[in-house]
Amino acid sequence: MPNVTIAVINATTVLEDNTIRQAVPALQTQVHRDFAPAWGVDANVVFVAKGSNPPAGAWWLTLLDTSDAAGALGYHDLTNEGLPMGKVFAGTDLLHGSQWTVTASHELLEMLADPDINLAAYVDKPGGGITLYAYEICDACEADEFGYTINTTKVSDFVYPAWFESFRTPGSTQFDQQNRIKEPFQLLAGGYVGVYDSPSGNGWTQLTAEKKGHRYSMRAPVGSRRERRRTPRTQWLRSSVKWKKR
């Protein structure tokens, strides 16, 4: 499957084309070298100068002055082809002393990790209910101070898939690119994460595709992923098997 093309579009009045053009290679390096091995998703990042048209079929990373400009210029939730789009408010970043390249990196990686903004990890709560953690992979470590430099361009830190895996124990693996986070769902200073709380039950039901000759059992086989999804994690048991070296 060919890589997605991400068009970095200059629609600002606060950044010159050449300033953005010089930052794009660092964004490309981050995607190819750091993000793709961790998340299994790659992309080709291209620059689109002010007033030029992005390539057909590209996802857009649009650089704007402020959030007001998004509506005024017609940059809404999807591209004109109905494809994913991220927005970077460079004017707002500059006003508050933040680095727009960190924000651009943040939005780029999160768009690649969850382009439809519909993914989440769930964790059982003690006493019943679940919490859904949004798949936003830069929010937990988004502060400029936790970013890193590629060539001369500052980019955002980001979490690895292990950050969303509640079975991981503290210090057992790498949880973010810069290796500052030590356990699942940990937030660095200034970090945050969107959550959705369900007060009771785990809420899972089953949708089925009825096909001739297909036999579906409402009762999931013990030990299957379907059964485990319905079982609160506090009731999961660790294996007692000891493997012997041959």
Residue pairs with C-beta under 8 A, 6 or more apart in sequence:
3 42
3 43
3 44
4 41
4 42
4 43
4 44
4 58
4 59
4 112
5 43
5 44
5 45
5 46
5 55
5 57
5 58
5 59
6 31
6 43
6 44
6 45
6 46
6 58
6 59
6 60
6 61
6 108
6 111
6 112
7 46
7 47
7 48
7 54
7 55
7 58
7 59
7 60
7 61
8 20
8 24
8 27
8 45
8 46
8 47
8 48
8 61
8 63
8 104
9 48
9 54
9 60
9 61
9 62
9 63
10 17
10 20
10 47
10 48
10 49
10 50
10 63
11 50
11 62
11 63
11 64
11 69
11 73
11 75
12 50
12 63
12 64
12 65
12 90
12 91
13 65
13 91
14 65
14 90
14 91
14 94
15 63
15 90
15 100
17 47
17 49
17 50
20 47
20 63
21 47
21 49
22 153
23 101
23 104
23 153
24 45
24 46
24 47
25 151
25 153
26 101
26 150
26 151
26 152
26 153
26 155
27 45
27 101
27 104
27 105
27 108
27 153
27 155
28 44
28 45
29 150
29 151
30 105
30 109
30 150
30 155
31 42
31 43
31 45
31 108
31 109
31 112
32 42
34 158
34 177
35 41
35 42
35 109
35 112
35 158
36 42
36 43
38 158
38 160
38 161
38 177
39 112
39 113
39 137
39 160
39 161
41 112
41 113
43 59
43 112
45 61
45 108
46 54
46 55
46 58
48 54
54 60
54 79
56 81
57 81
57 83
58 79
58 83
59 79
59 83
59 84
59 85
59 86
59 111
59 115
60 75
60 79
60 83
60 84
60 85
60 86
61 85
61 86
61 87
61 88
61 104
61 107
61 108
61 111
62 70
62 75
62 85
62 86
62 87
62 88
63 88
63 90
63 100
63 104
64 70
64 73
64 75
64 87
64 88
64 89
64 90
64 91
65 89
65 90
65 91
65 92
66 89
66 91
66 92
67 87
67 89
67 92
69 75
69 89
69 91
70 76
70 87
70 89
75 85
75 87
76 85
77 85
78 84
78 85
79 85
84 111
84 115
84 116
85 111
86 107
86 108
86 110
86 111
87 107
88 100
88 103
88 104
88 107
89 103
90 100
90 103
93 99
93 100
93 103
94 100
98 144
99 144
99 147
99 154
101 153
101 154
101 155
102 142
102 144
102 147
102 154
102 155
102 156
103 156
105 138
105 147
105 155
105 156
106 138
106 142
106 156
106 158
109 137
109 138
109 156
109 158
110 136
110 137
110 138
110 139
113 119
113 135
113 137
114 134
114 135
114 136
114 137
119 134
119 135
120 132
120 133
120 134
120 135
120 196
121 132
121 133
121 135
121 164
121 165
121 166
122 130
122 131
122 132
122 133
122 202
123 130
123 131
123 133
123 166
123 185
123 233
124 130
124 202
124 232
124 233
124 234
125 131
125 197
126 234
128 199
128 200
128 201
128 232
129 197
129 198
129 199
129 200
129 201
129 202
130 197
130 198
130 202
130 203
131 195
131 196
131 197
131 198
132 195
132 196
132 197
132 198
133 164
133 185
133 193
133 194
133 195
134 193
134 194
134 195
134 196
135 164
136 193
136 194
137 158
137 159
137 163
138 156
138 157
138 158
138 159
139 191
139 192
139 193
139 194
140 159
140 163
140 176
140 181
140 185
140 186
140 187
140 188
140 191
140 192
140 193
141 156
141 157
141 158
141 159
141 176
141 178
141 180
141 181
141 187
141 188
141 191
142 156
142 157
142 190
142 191
142 192
143 188
143 189
143 190
143 191
144 154
145 190
146 157
146 178
146 180
146 188
147 154
147 155
147 156
147 157
148 154
148 155
148 157
148 177
148 178
149 155
157 176
157 177
157 178
157 180
158 176
158 177
159 175
159 176
159 177
159 181
160 173
160 174
160 175
160 176
160 177
162 168
162 173
162 174
162 175
162 184
163 175
163 176
163 181
163 184
163 185
163 186
164 184
164 185
165 184
166 184
166 185
166 233
168 175
168 183
168 184
169 183
170 182
170 183
171 182
171 183
175 181
175 182
175 183
175 184
175 186
180 188
181 188
185 193
187 193
202 229
202 230
202 232
204 229
204 230
206 218
206 226
208 216
220 226
220 227
220 230
221 227
228 236
